[in-house]
Amino acid sequence: MTKKELINTVAEKANLPKYVAADAVSATTDALTEALARGEKVLLPGFGVFETKTYPAHEGFNPKSKEPVLVQESRRVIFRNARALKNAVAK
């Protein structure tokens, strides 16, 4: 599903004009991004949890030259789905 398809679906399900649904979808993604950038956990009951995880620096290797390379510490977004979402997808 693309962002445009999501906006159309939200507009249809909420009986909203498309421009209002587009603003709502954009505001939602902006709010999620800002909260995750601050290191906050975002809990959406019945859907799941978005959170960040810090991966420590470690030594890796260049697959082409096989030389050791230092991989710097990084933060990544992880998602854990709720049981309701898991069950809905499994059906």
Secondary structure, 3 states (H helix, E strand, C coil): CCHHHHHHHHHHHHCCCHHHHHHHHHHHHHHHHHHHHCCCCEEECCCEEEEEEEECCEEEECCCCCCEEEECCEEEEEEEECHHHHHHHHC
